[in-house]
Amino acid sequence: MSITIKGLNKIYPNGNHALKSVDLKIPTGMFGLLGPNEAGKSTLMRILVDLMEPTSGEVDVFGYDLMKQRK
């Protein structure tokens, strides 16, 4: 089981790019998400738990395509 992210983008209405073409594979186990303020960490987590819709890209969480599942 893993989380796979391909080409994930999030652009806010004010034009701020929170995420730009994020490609990431997170394997099973412990994983840390570190970075400076306003790096997009919270935006990424909100997308992964389906609290926020990305502008574009693919997110697969444990075999479920989030873009298809949310509709």
Predicted model as a PDB file, atoms N, CA, C, CB and O in Angstrom, pLDDT in the B-factor column:
MODEL        1                                                                  
ATOM      1  N   MET A   1       0.843  -1.179   0.000  1.00 78.00           N  
ATOM      2  CA  MET A   1       0.000   0.000   0.000  1.00 78.00           C  
ATOM      3  C   MET A   1       0.891   1.247   0.000  1.00 78.00           C  
ATOM      4  CB  MET A   1      -0.960  -0.004   1.225  1.00 78.00           C  
ATOM      5  O   MET A   1       1.908   1.313   0.691  1.00 78.00           O  
ATOM      6  N   SER A   2       0.475   2.220  -0.792  1.00 91.00           N  
ATOM      7  CA  SER A   2       1.252   3.449  -0.876  1.00 91.00           C  
ATOM      8  C   SER A   2       0.373   4.599  -1.349  1.00 91.00           C  
ATOM      9  CB  SER A   2       2.450   3.269  -1.818  1.00 91.00           C  
ATOM     10  O   SER A   2      -0.790   4.410  -1.706  1.00 91.00           O  
ATOM     11  N   ILE A   3       0.946   5.779  -1.342  1.00 93.00           N  
ATOM     12  CA  ILE A   3       0.300   6.971  -1.875  1.00 93.00           C  
ATOM     13  C   ILE A   3       1.134   7.432  -3.054  1.00 93.00           C  
ATOM     14  CB  ILE A   3       0.157   8.103  -0.787  1.00 93.00           C  
ATOM     15  O   ILE A   3       2.342   7.632  -2.923  1.00 93.00           O  
ATOM     16  N   THR A   4       0.498   7.603  -4.206  1.00 96.00           N  
ATOM     17  CA  THR A   4       1.196   8.040  -5.408  1.00 96.00           C  
ATOM     18  C   THR A   4       0.585   9.346  -5.895  1.00 96.00           C  
ATOM     19  CB  THR A   4       1.130   6.956  -6.514  1.00 96.00           C  
ATOM     20  O   THR A   4      -0.629   9.449  -6.068  1.00 96.00           O  
ATOM     21  N   ILE A   5       1.430  10.334  -6.113  1.00 96.00           N  
ATOM     22  CA  ILE A   5       1.002  11.659  -6.558  1.00 96.00           C  
ATOM     23  C   ILE A   5       1.725  11.969  -7.858  1.00 96.00           C  
ATOM     24  CB  ILE A   5       1.291  12.757  -5.472  1.00 96.00           C  
ATOM     25  O   ILE A   5       2.947  11.849  -7.940  1.00 96.00           O  
ATOM     26  N   LYS A   6       0.962  12.371  -8.884  1.00 97.00           N  
ATOM     27  CA  LYS A   6       1.551  12.680 -10.189  1.00 97.00           C  
ATOM     28  C   LYS A   6       1.060  14.031 -10.697  1.00 97.00           C  
ATOM     29  CB  LYS A   6       1.216  11.577 -11.207  1.00 97.00           C  
ATOM     30  O   LYS A   6      -0.143  14.239 -10.858  1.00 97.00           O  
ATOM     31  N   GLY A   7       1.978  14.932 -10.946  1.00 97.00           N  
ATOM     32  CA  GLY A   7       1.645  16.215 -11.556  1.00 97.00           C  
ATOM     33  C   GLY A   7       0.634  17.037 -10.784  1.00 97.00           C  
ATOM     34  O   GLY A   7      -0.205  17.706 -11.387  1.00 97.00           O  
ATOM     35  N   LEU A   8       0.696  17.002  -9.463  1.00 97.00           N  
ATOM     36  CA  LEU A   8      -0.294  17.684  -8.629  1.00 97.00           C  
ATOM     37  C   LEU A   8      -0.052  19.194  -8.611  1.00 97.00           C  
ATOM     38  CB  LEU A   8      -0.261  17.127  -7.197  1.00 97.00           C  
ATOM     39  O   LEU A   8       1.060  19.654  -8.351  1.00 97.00           O  
ATOM     40  N   ASN A   9      -1.104  19.951  -8.889  1.00 97.00           N  
ATOM     41  CA  ASN A   9      -1.060  21.408  -8.885  1.00 97.00           C  
ATOM     42  C   ASN A   9      -2.219  21.952  -8.077  1.00 97.00           C  
ATOM     43  CB  ASN A   9      -1.093  21.965 -10.318  1.00 97.00           C  
ATOM     44  O   ASN A   9      -3.324  21.410  -8.108  1.00 97.00           O  
ATOM     45  N   LYS A  10      -1.958  23.030  -7.351  1.00 97.00           N  
ATOM     46  CA  LYS A  10      -3.012  23.765  -6.667  1.00 97.00           C  
ATOM     47  C   LYS A  10      -2.723  25.245  -6.841  1.00 97.00           C  
ATOM     48  CB  LYS A  10      -3.101  23.373  -5.151  1.00 97.00           C  
ATOM     49  O   LYS A  10      -1.697  25.752  -6.389  1.00 97.00           O  
ATOM     50  N   ILE A  11      -3.656  25.933  -7.510  1.00 97.00           N  
ATOM     51  CA  ILE A  11      -3.562  27.370  -7.708  1.00 97.00           C  
ATOM     52  C   ILE A  11      -4.776  27.983  -7.030  1.00 97.00           C  
ATOM     53  CB  ILE A  11      -3.492  27.752  -9.238  1.00 97.00           C  
ATOM     54  O   ILE A  11      -5.916  27.654  -7.358  1.00 97.00           O  
ATOM     55  N   TYR A  12      -4.525  28.875  -6.084  1.00 95.00           N  
ATOM     56  CA  TYR A  12      -5.610  29.548  -5.372  1.00 95.00           C  
ATOM     57  C   TYR A  12      -6.198  30.658  -6.243  1.00 95.00           C  
ATOM     58  CB  TYR A  12      -5.106  30.125  -4.027  1.00 95.00           C  
ATOM     59  O   TYR A  12      -5.539  31.129  -7.169  1.00 95.00           O  
ATOM     60  N   PRO A  13      -7.428  31.079  -5.957  1.00 96.00           N  
ATOM     61  CA  PRO A  13      -8.079  32.130  -6.759  1.00 96.00           C  
ATOM     62  C   PRO A  13      -7.268  33.425  -6.894  1.00 96.00           C  
ATOM     63  CB  PRO A  13      -9.410  32.458  -6.153  1.00 96.00           C  
ATOM     64  O   PRO A  13      -7.421  34.147  -7.880  1.00 96.00           O  
ATOM     65  N   ASN A  14      -6.414  33.720  -5.920  1.00 95.00           N  
ATOM     66  CA  ASN A  14      -5.599  34.934  -5.994  1.00 95.00           C  
ATOM     67  C   ASN A  14      -4.363  34.757  -6.884  1.00 95.00           C  
ATOM     68  CB  ASN A  14      -5.168  35.350  -4.597  1.00 95.00           C  
ATOM     69  O   ASN A  14      -3.558  35.679  -7.019  1.00 95.00           O  
ATOM     70  N   GLY A  15      -4.213  33.567  -7.494  1.00 94.00           N  
ATOM     71  CA  GLY A  15      -3.089  33.300  -8.395  1.00 94.00           C  
ATOM     72  C   GLY A  15      -1.891  32.665  -7.723  1.00 94.00           C  
ATOM     73  O   GLY A  15      -0.910  32.355  -8.398  1.00 94.00           O  
ATOM     74  N   ASN A  16      -1.936  32.459  -6.408  1.00 93.00           N  
ATOM     75  CA  ASN A  16      -0.837  31.850  -5.680  1.00 93.00           C  
ATOM     76  C   ASN A  16      -0.736  30.360  -6.020  1.00 93.00           C  
ATOM     77  CB  ASN A  16      -1.020  32.050  -4.164  1.00 93.00           C  
ATOM     78  O   ASN A  16      -1.716  29.626  -5.897  1.00 93.00           O  
ATOM     79  N   HIS A  17       0.447  29.916  -6.445  1.00 94.00           N  
ATOM     80  CA  HIS A  17       0.690  28.503  -6.743  1.00 94.00           C  
ATOM     81  C   HIS A  17       1.176  27.830  -5.469  1.00 94.00           C  
ATOM     82  CB  HIS A  17       1.732  28.328  -7.905  1.00 94.00           C  
ATOM     83  O   HIS A  17       2.336  27.992  -5.092  1.00 94.00           O  
ATOM     84  N   ALA A  18       0.316  27.082  -4.804  1.00 95.00           N  
ATOM     85  CA  ALA A  18       0.708  26.380  -3.582  1.00 95.00           C  
ATOM     86  C   ALA A  18       1.484  25.113  -3.912  1.00 95.00           C  
ATOM     87  CB  ALA A  18      -0.527  26.038  -2.737  1.00 95.00           C  
ATOM     88  O   ALA A  18       2.432  24.764  -3.208  1.00 95.00           O  
ATOM     89  N   LEU A  19       1.090  24.423  -4.976  1.00 96.00           N  
ATOM     90  CA  LEU A  19       1.769  23.208  -5.423  1.00 96.00           C  
ATOM     91  C   LEU A  19       1.980  23.293  -6.929  1.00 96.00           C  
ATOM     92  CB  LEU A  19       0.953  21.931  -5.047  1.00 96.00           C  
ATOM     93  O   LEU A  19       1.063  23.645  -7.671  1.00 96.00           O  
ATOM     94  N   LYS A  20       3.184  22.973  -7.375  1.00 96.00           N  
ATOM     95  CA  LYS A  20       3.499  23.018  -8.807  1.00 96.00           C  
ATOM     96  C   LYS A  20       4.074  21.680  -9.241  1.00 96.00           C  
ATOM     97  CB  LYS A  20       4.496  24.167  -9.125  1.00 96.00           C  
ATOM     98  O   LYS A  20       5.202  21.339  -8.884  1.00 96.00           O  
ATOM     99  N   SER A  21       3.308  20.927 -10.002  1.00 97.00           N  
ATOM    100  CA  SER A  21       3.760  19.656 -10.591  1.00 97.00           C  
ATOM    101  C   SER A  21       4.457  18.746  -9.583  1.00 97.00           C  
ATOM    102  CB  SER A  21       4.700  19.932 -11.745  1.00 97.00           C  
ATOM    103  O   SER A  21       5.593  18.326  -9.805  1.00 97.00           O  
ATOM    104  N   VAL A  22       3.785  18.443  -8.488  1.00 96.00           N  
ATOM    105  CA  VAL A  22       4.350  17.580  -7.449  1.00 96.00           C  
ATOM    106  C   VAL A  22       4.221  16.127  -7.873  1.00 96.00           C  
ATOM    107  CB  VAL A  22       3.647  17.814  -6.087  1.00 96.00           C  
ATOM    108  O   VAL A  22       3.123  15.657  -8.172  1.00 96.00           O  
ATOM    109  N   ASP A  23       5.341  15.416  -7.899  1.00 97.00           N  
ATOM    110  CA  ASP A  23       5.395  13.980  -8.160  1.00 97.00           C  
ATOM    111  C   ASP A  23       6.034  13.336  -6.943  1.00 97.00           C  
ATOM    112  CB  ASP A  23       6.197  13.649  -9.479  1.00 97.00           C  
ATOM    113  O   ASP A  23       7.152  13.682  -6.561  1.00 97.00           O  
ATOM    114  N   LEU A  24       5.311  12.387  -6.329  1.00 94.00           N  
ATOM    115  CA  LEU A  24       5.788  11.814  -5.078  1.00 94.00           C  
ATOM    116  C   LEU A  24       5.183  10.437  -4.884  1.00 94.00           C  
ATOM    117  CB  LEU A  24       5.446  12.729  -3.887  1.00 94.00           C  
ATOM    118  O   LEU A  24       4.003  10.225  -5.161  1.00 94.00           O  
ATOM    119  N   LYS A  25       5.994   9.498  -4.406  1.00 95.00           N  
ATOM    120  CA  LYS A  25       5.474   8.176  -4.027  1.00 95.00           C  
ATOM    121  C   LYS A  25       5.866   7.951  -2.578  1.00 95.00           C  
ATOM    122  CB  LYS A  25       6.034   7.023  -4.965  1.00 95.00           C  
ATOM    123  O   LYS A  25       7.046   7.970  -2.228  1.00 95.00           O  
ATOM    124  N   ILE A  26       4.860   7.737  -1.740  1.00 92.00           N  
ATOM    125  CA  ILE A  26       5.066   7.535  -0.309  1.00 92.00           C  
ATOM    126  C   ILE A  26       4.766   6.069  -0.009  1.00 92.00           C  
ATOM    127  CB  ILE A  26       4.159   8.499   0.554  1.00 92.00           C  
ATOM    128  O   ILE A  26       3.614   5.646  -0.108  1.00 92.00           O  
ATOM    129  N   PRO A  27       5.783   5.288   0.357  1.00 92.00           N  
ATOM    130  CA  PRO A  27       5.557   3.869   0.648  1.00 92.00           C  
ATOM    131  C   PRO A  27       4.907   3.682   2.013  1.00 92.00           C  
ATOM    132  CB  PRO A  27       6.877   3.094   0.590  1.00 92.00           C  
ATOM    133  O   PRO A  27       4.786   4.630   2.790  1.00 92.00           O  
ATOM    134  N   THR A  28       4.495   2.468   2.292  1.00 89.00           N  
ATOM    135  CA  THR A  28       3.931   2.130   3.595  1.00 89.00           C  
ATOM    136  C   THR A  28       4.990   2.360   4.664  1.00 89.00           C  
ATOM    137  CB  THR A  28       3.422   0.659   3.625  1.00 89.00           C  
ATOM    138  O   THR A  28       6.165   2.051   4.465  1.00 89.00           O  
ATOM    139  N   GLY A  29       4.571   2.893   5.777  1.00 90.00           N  
ATOM    140  CA  GLY A  29       5.496   3.154   6.878  1.00 90.00           C  
ATOM    141  C   GLY A  29       5.431   4.592   7.310  1.00 90.00           C  
ATOM    142  O   GLY A  29       4.510   5.321   6.942  1.00 90.00           O  
ATOM    143  N   MET A  30       6.398   5.000   8.084  1.00 90.00           N  
ATOM    144  CA  MET A  30       6.430   6.354   8.607  1.00 90.00           C  
ATOM    145  C   MET A  30       7.063   7.290   7.580  1.00 90.00           C  
ATOM    146  CB  MET A  30       7.200   6.406   9.941  1.00 90.00           C  
ATOM    147  O   MET A  30       8.045   6.944   6.922  1.00 90.00           O  
ATOM    148  N   PHE A  31       6.478   8.483   7.459  1.00 88.00           N  
ATOM    149  CA  PHE A  31       6.952   9.455   6.485  1.00 88.00           C  
ATOM    150  C   PHE A  31       6.829  10.845   7.092  1.00 88.00           C  
ATOM    151  CB  PHE A  31       6.155   9.354   5.150  1.00 88.00           C  
ATOM    152  O   PHE A  31       5.794  11.177   7.670  1.00 88.00           O  
ATOM    153  N   GLY A  32       7.860  11.653   6.970  1.00 91.00           N  
ATOM    154  CA  GLY A  32       7.833  13.023   7.486  1.00 91.00           C  
ATOM    155  C   GLY A  32       7.695  14.015   6.350  1.00 91.00           C  
ATOM    156  O   GLY A  32       8.246  13.806   5.269  1.00 91.00           O  
ATOM    157  N   LEU A  33       6.971  15.080   6.583  1.00 90.00           N  
ATOM    158  CA  LEU A  33       6.778  16.125   5.582  1.00 90.00           C  
ATOM    159  C   LEU A  33       7.301  17.424   6.186  1.00 90.00           C  
ATOM    160  CB  LEU A  33       5.260  16.254   5.152  1.00 90.00           C  
ATOM    161  O   LEU A  33       6.650  18.034   7.033  1.00 90.00           O  
ATOM    162  N   LEU A  34       8.482  17.838   5.740  1.00 93.00           N  
ATOM    163  CA  LEU A  34       9.142  19.012   6.295  1.00 93.00           C  
ATOM    164  C   LEU A  34       9.357  20.056   5.209  1.00 93.00           C  
ATOM    165  CB  LEU A  34      10.481  18.628   6.943  1.00 93.00           C  
ATOM    166  O   LEU A  34       9.516  19.722   4.035  1.00 93.00           O  
ATOM    167  N   GLY A  35       9.361  21.315   5.609  1.00 92.00           N  
ATOM    168  CA  GLY A  35       9.636  22.396   4.678  1.00 92.00           C  
ATOM    169  C   GLY A  35       9.380  23.732   5.323  1.00 92.00           C  
ATOM    170  O   GLY A  35       8.800  23.801   6.407  1.00 92.00           O  
ATOM    171  N   PRO A  36       9.808  24.798   4.669  1.00 92.00           N  
ATOM    172  CA  PRO A  36       9.609  26.136   5.227  1.00 92.00           C  
ATOM    173  C   PRO A  36       8.140  26.557   5.187  1.00 92.00           C  
ATOM    174  CB  PRO A  36      10.459  27.151   4.470  1.00 92.00           C  
ATOM    175  O   PRO A  36       7.303  25.907   4.560  1.00 92.00           O  
ATOM    176  N   ASN A  37       7.854  27.663   5.874  1.00 93.00           N  
ATOM    177  CA  ASN A  37       6.496  28.215   5.844  1.00 93.00           C  
ATOM    178  C   ASN A  37       6.078  28.493   4.403  1.00 93.00           C  
ATOM    179  CB  ASN A  37       6.409  29.511   6.692  1.00 93.00           C  
ATOM    180  O   ASN A  37       6.888  28.905   3.572  1.00 93.00           O  
ATOM    181  N   GLU A  38       4.797  28.258   4.126  1.00 88.00           N  
ATOM    182  CA  GLU A  38       4.193  28.488   2.809  1.00 88.00           C  
ATOM    183  C   GLU A  38       4.826  27.656   1.691  1.00 88.00           C  
ATOM    184  CB  GLU A  38       4.296  29.948   2.457  1.00 88.00           C  
ATOM    185  O   GLU A  38       4.886  28.089   0.540  1.00 88.00           O  
ATOM    186  N   ALA A  39       5.302  26.447   2.046  1.00 91.00           N  
ATOM    187  CA  ALA A  39       5.876  25.547   1.055  1.00 91.00           C  
ATOM    188  C   ALA A  39       4.828  24.631   0.428  1.00 91.00           C  
ATOM    189  CB  ALA A  39       6.968  24.715   1.688  1.00 91.00           C  
ATOM    190  O   ALA A  39       5.119  23.951  -0.556  1.00 91.00           O  
ATOM    191  N   GLY A  40       3.601  24.602   0.987  1.00 93.00           N  
ATOM    192  CA  GLY A  40       2.538  23.774   0.443  1.00 93.00           C  
ATOM    193  C   GLY A  40       2.254  22.513   1.239  1.00 93.00           C  
ATOM    194  O   GLY A  40       1.479  21.668   0.792  1.00 93.00           O  
ATOM    195  N   LYS A  41       2.860  22.370   2.401  1.00 95.00           N  
ATOM    196  CA  LYS A  41       2.667  21.157   3.217  1.00 95.00           C  
ATOM    197  C   LYS A  41       1.207  20.969   3.619  1.00 95.00           C  
ATOM    198  CB  LYS A  41       3.541  21.219   4.473  1.00 95.00           C  
ATOM    199  O   LYS A  41       0.646  19.888   3.442  1.00 95.00           O  
ATOM    200  N   SER A  42       0.600  22.006   4.151  1.00 96.00           N  
ATOM    201  CA  SER A  42      -0.798  21.913   4.595  1.00 96.00           C  
ATOM    202  C   SER A  42      -1.739  21.714   3.418  1.00 96.00           C  
ATOM    203  CB  SER A  42      -1.198  23.170   5.373  1.00 96.00           C  
ATOM    204  O   SER A  42      -2.715  20.971   3.517  1.00 96.00           O  
ATOM    205  N   THR A  43      -1.451  22.372   2.312  1.00 96.00           N  
ATOM    206  CA  THR A  43      -2.274  22.205   1.109  1.00 96.00           C  
ATOM    207  C   THR A  43      -2.216  20.763   0.637  1.00 96.00           C  
ATOM    208  CB  THR A  43      -1.809  23.157  -0.017  1.00 96.00           C  
ATOM    209  O   THR A  43      -3.246  20.180   0.300  1.00 96.00           O  
ATOM    210  N   LEU A  44      -1.023  20.181   0.609  1.00 95.00           N  
ATOM    211  CA  LEU A  44      -0.873  18.784   0.203  1.00 95.00           C  
ATOM    212  C   LEU A  44      -1.657  17.861   1.129  1.00 95.00           C  
ATOM    213  CB  LEU A  44       0.608  18.386   0.192  1.00 95.00           C  
ATOM    214  O   LEU A  44      -2.356  16.964   0.658  1.00 95.00           O  
ATOM    215  N   MET A  45      -1.548  18.070   2.434  1.00 94.00           N  
ATOM    216  CA  MET A  45      -2.268  17.214   3.385  1.00 94.00           C  
ATOM    217  C   MET A  45      -3.782  17.371   3.239  1.00 94.00           C  
ATOM    218  CB  MET A  45      -1.844  17.543   4.824  1.00 94.00           C  
ATOM    219  O   MET A  45      -4.511  16.384   3.332  1.00 94.00           O  
ATOM    220  N   ARG A  46      -4.260  18.586   3.016  1.00 95.00           N  
ATOM    221  CA  ARG A  46      -5.708  18.799   2.824  1.00 95.00           C  
ATOM    222  C   ARG A  46      -6.209  18.077   1.575  1.00 95.00           C  
ATOM    223  CB  ARG A  46      -6.024  20.308   2.719  1.00 95.00           C  
ATOM    224  O   ARG A  46      -7.316  17.538   1.571  1.00 95.00           O  
ATOM    225  N   ILE A  47      -5.409  18.067   0.531  1.00 93.00           N  
ATOM    226  CA  ILE A  47      -5.793  17.344  -0.687  1.00 93.00           C  
ATOM    227  C   ILE A  47      -5.809  15.842  -0.419  1.00 93.00           C  
ATOM    228  CB  ILE A  47      -4.822  17.675  -1.852  1.00 93.00           C  
ATOM    229  O   ILE A  47      -6.727  15.149  -0.858  1.00 93.00           O  
ATOM    230  N   LEU A  48      -4.808  15.331   0.295  1.00 90.00           N  
ATOM    231  CA  LEU A  48      -4.727  13.898   0.568  1.00 90.00           C  
ATOM    232  C   LEU A  48      -5.887  13.382   1.410  1.00 90.00           C  
ATOM    233  CB  LEU A  48      -3.434  13.587   1.261  1.00 90.00           C  
ATOM    234  O   LEU A  48      -6.292  12.231   1.254  1.00 90.00           O  
ATOM    235  N   VAL A  49      -6.428  14.209   2.299  1.00 88.00           N  
ATOM    236  CA  VAL A  49      -7.558  13.773   3.132  1.00 88.00           C  
ATOM    237  C   VAL A  49      -8.890  14.249   2.562  1.00 88.00           C  
ATOM    238  CB  VAL A  49      -7.393  14.291   4.565  1.00 88.00           C  
ATOM    239  O   VAL A  49      -9.924  14.154   3.224  1.00 88.00           O  
ATOM    240  N   ASP A  50      -8.863  14.757   1.341  1.00 87.00           N  
ATOM    241  CA  ASP A  50     -10.059  15.131   0.581  1.00 87.00           C  
ATOM    242  C   ASP A  50     -10.815  16.320   1.180  1.00 87.00           C  
ATOM    243  CB  ASP A  50     -10.986  13.948   0.489  1.00 87.00           C  
ATOM    244  O   ASP A  50     -12.037  16.401   1.059  1.00 87.00           O  
ATOM    245  N   LEU A  51     -10.095  17.236   1.822  1.00 92.00           N  
ATOM    246  CA  LEU A  51     -10.711  18.469   2.317  1.00 92.00           C  
ATOM    247  C   LEU A  51     -10.591  19.589   1.289  1.00 92.00           C  
ATOM    248  CB  LEU A  51     -10.064  18.898   3.641  1.00 92.00           C  
ATOM    249  O   LEU A  51     -11.276  20.607   1.391  1.00 92.00           O  
ATOM    250  N   MET A  52      -9.716  19.401   0.296  1.00 93.00           N  
ATOM    251  CA  MET A  52      -9.478  20.420  -0.717  1.00 93.00           C  
ATOM    252  C   MET A  52      -9.312  19.740  -2.070  1.00 93.00           C  
ATOM    253  CB  MET A  52      -8.227  21.277  -0.367  1.00 93.00           C  
ATOM    254  O   MET A  52      -8.732  18.659  -2.171  1.00 93.00           O  
ATOM    255  N   GLU A  53      -9.828  20.388  -3.100  1.00 93.00           N  
ATOM    256  CA  GLU A  53      -9.714  19.839  -4.460  1.00 93.00           C  
ATOM    257  C   GLU A  53      -8.506  20.463  -5.155  1.00 93.00           C  
ATOM    258  CB  GLU A  53     -11.019  20.101  -5.284  1.00 93.00           C  
ATOM    259  O   GLU A  53      -8.340  21.683  -5.142  1.00 93.00           O  
ATOM    260  N   PRO A  54      -7.660  19.624  -5.764  1.00 94.00           N  
ATOM    261  CA  PRO A  54      -6.515  20.172  -6.489  1.00 94.00           C  
ATOM    262  C   PRO A  54      -6.950  20.821  -7.798  1.00 94.00           C  
ATOM    263  CB  PRO A  54      -5.485  19.073  -6.765  1.00 94.00           C  
ATOM    264  O   PRO A  54      -8.038  20.545  -8.303  1.00 94.00           O  
ATOM    265  N   THR A  55      -6.107  21.675  -8.339  1.00 95.00           N  
ATOM    266  CA  THR A  55      -6.383  22.289  -9.631  1.00 95.00           C  
ATOM    267  C   THR A  55      -6.224  21.246 -10.736  1.00 95.00           C  
ATOM    268  CB  THR A  55      -5.444  23.498  -9.879  1.00 95.00           C  
ATOM    269  O   THR A  55      -7.035  21.186 -11.661  1.00 95.00           O  
ATOM    270  N   SER A  56      -5.177  20.426 -10.636  1.00 95.00           N  
ATOM    271  CA  SER A  56      -4.955  19.346 -11.601  1.00 95.00           C  
ATOM    272  C   SER A  56      -4.001  18.327 -10.998  1.00 95.00           C  
ATOM    273  CB  SER A  56      -4.392  19.898 -12.944  1.00 95.00           C  
ATOM    274  O   SER A  56      -3.383  18.567  -9.961  1.00 95.00           O  
ATOM    275  N   GLY A  57      -3.895  17.190 -11.664  1.00 95.00           N  
ATOM    276  CA  GLY A  57      -2.991  16.138 -11.217  1.00 95.00           C  
ATOM    277  C   GLY A  57      -3.736  14.890 -10.794  1.00 95.00           C  
ATOM    278  O   GLY A  57      -4.965  14.836 -10.825  1.00 95.00           O  
ATOM    279  N   GLU A  58      -2.966  13.888 -10.398  1.00 94.00           N  
ATOM    280  CA  GLU A  58      -3.506  12.595  -9.989  1.00 94.00           C  
ATOM    281  C   GLU A  58      -3.038  12.250  -8.580  1.00 94.00           C  
ATOM    282  CB  GLU A  58      -3.087  11.493 -10.980  1.00 94.00           C  
ATOM    283  O   GLU A  58      -1.877  12.460  -8.231  1.00 94.00           O  
ATOM    284  N   VAL A  59      -3.955  11.719  -7.779  1.00 95.00           N  
ATOM    285  CA  VAL A  59      -3.616  11.261  -6.428  1.00 95.00           C  
ATOM    286  C   VAL A  59      -4.249   9.891  -6.233  1.00 95.00           C  
ATOM    287  CB  VAL A  59      -4.108  12.278  -5.328  1.00 95.00           C  
ATOM    288  O   VAL A  59      -5.463   9.730  -6.357  1.00 95.00           O  
ATOM    289  N   ASP A  60      -3.415   8.913  -5.928  1.00 94.00           N  
ATOM    290  CA  ASP A  60      -3.873   7.550  -5.685  1.00 94.00           C  
ATOM    291  C   ASP A  60      -3.503   7.200  -4.245  1.00 94.00           C  
ATOM    292  CB  ASP A  60      -3.239   6.529  -6.712  1.00 94.00           C  
ATOM    293  O   ASP A  60      -2.322   7.150  -3.900  1.00 94.00           O  
ATOM    294  N   VAL A  61      -4.506   6.958  -3.412  1.00 88.00           N  
ATOM    295  CA  VAL A  61      -4.278   6.627  -2.002  1.00 88.00           C  
ATOM    296  C   VAL A  61      -4.752   5.200  -1.774  1.00 88.00           C  
ATOM    297  CB  VAL A  61      -5.021   7.630  -1.044  1.00 88.00           C  
ATOM    298  O   VAL A  61      -5.950   4.919  -1.822  1.00 88.00           O  
ATOM    299  N   PHE A  62      -3.817   4.311  -1.528  1.00 88.00           N  
ATOM    300  CA  PHE A  62      -4.111   2.901  -1.266  1.00 88.00           C  
ATOM    301  C   PHE A  62      -5.025   2.281  -2.317  1.00 88.00           C  
ATOM    302  CB  PHE A  62      -4.742   2.755   0.097  1.00 88.00           C  
ATOM    303  O   PHE A  62      -5.928   1.513  -1.984  1.00 88.00           O  
ATOM    304  N   GLY A  63      -4.792   2.615  -3.592  1.00 88.00           N  
ATOM    305  CA  GLY A  63      -5.554   2.037  -4.686  1.00 88.00           C  
ATOM    306  C   GLY A  63      -6.798   2.814  -5.086  1.00 88.00           C  
ATOM    307  O   GLY A  63      -7.471   2.429  -6.042  1.00 88.00           O  
ATOM    308  N   TYR A  64      -7.121   3.879  -4.398  1.00 89.00           N  
ATOM    309  CA  TYR A  64      -8.289   4.698  -4.725  1.00 89.00           C  
ATOM    310  C   TYR A  64      -7.844   5.990  -5.396  1.00 89.00           C  
ATOM    311  CB  TYR A  64      -9.120   5.006  -3.457  1.00 89.00           C  
ATOM    312  O   TYR A  64      -7.038   6.743  -4.850  1.00 89.00           O  
ATOM    313  N   ASP A  65      -8.380   6.232  -6.584  1.00 90.00           N  
ATOM    314  CA  ASP A  65      -8.109   7.480  -7.293  1.00 90.00           C  
ATOM    315  C   ASP A  65      -8.973   8.568  -6.667  1.00 90.00           C  
ATOM    316  CB  ASP A  65      -8.392   7.343  -8.834  1.00 90.00           C  
ATOM    317  O   ASP A  65     -10.195   8.545  -6.818  1.00 90.00           O  
ATOM    318  N   LEU A  66      -8.357   9.522  -5.966  1.00 85.00           N  
ATOM    319  CA  LEU A  66      -9.124  10.540  -5.257  1.00 85.00           C  
ATOM    320  C   LEU A  66      -9.973  11.399  -6.182  1.00 85.00           C  
ATOM    321  CB  LEU A  66      -8.198  11.416  -4.474  1.00 85.00           C  
ATOM    322  O   LEU A  66     -11.059  11.830  -5.794  1.00 85.00           O  
ATOM    323  N   MET A  67      -9.502  11.655  -7.391  1.00 81.00           N  
ATOM    324  CA  MET A  67     -10.257  12.512  -8.305  1.00 81.00           C  
ATOM    325  C   MET A  67     -11.557  11.822  -8.732  1.00 81.00           C  
ATOM    326  CB  MET A  67      -9.403  12.867  -9.546  1.00 81.00           C  
ATOM    327  O   MET A  67     -12.591  12.475  -8.871  1.00 81.00           O  
ATOM    328  N   LYS A  68     -11.503  10.509  -8.938  1.00 82.00           N  
ATOM    329  CA  LYS A  68     -12.710   9.765  -9.319  1.00 82.00           C  
ATOM    330  C   LYS A  68     -13.610   9.512  -8.119  1.00 82.00           C  
ATOM    331  CB  LYS A  68     -12.331   8.435  -9.973  1.00 82.00           C  
ATOM    332  O   LYS A  68     -14.833   9.573  -8.242  1.00 82.00           O  
ATOM    333  N   GLN A  69     -13.025   9.229  -6.964  1.00 77.00           N  
ATOM    334  CA  GLN A  69     -13.797   8.906  -5.763  1.00 77.00           C  
ATOM    335  C   GLN A  69     -14.564  10.096  -5.223  1.00 77.00           C  
ATOM    336  CB  GLN A  69     -12.886   8.374  -4.693  1.00 77.00           C  
ATOM    337  O   GLN A  69     -15.626   9.915  -4.628  1.00 77.00           O  
ATOM    338  N   ARG A  70     -14.060  11.307  -5.412  1.00 69.00           N  
ATOM    339  CA  ARG A  70     -14.721  12.486  -4.840  1.00 69.00           C  
ATOM    340  C   ARG A  70     -15.969  12.872  -5.611  1.00 69.00           C  
ATOM    341  CB  ARG A  70     -13.762  13.661  -4.808  1.00 69.00           C  
ATOM    342  O   ARG A  70     -16.764  13.670  -5.114  1.00 69.00           O  
ATOM    343  N   LYS A  71     -16.172  12.336  -6.803  1.00 60.00           N  
ATOM    344  CA  LYS A  71     -17.344  12.701  -7.620  1.00 60.00           C  
ATOM    345  C   LYS A  71     -18.489  11.760  -7.393  1.00 60.00           C  
ATOM    346  CB  LYS A  71     -16.993  12.718  -9.092  1.00 60.00           C  
ATOM    347  O   LYS A  71     -19.549  11.921  -7.998  1.00 60.00           O  
TER     348      LYS A  71                                                      
ENDMDL                                                                          
END                                                                             
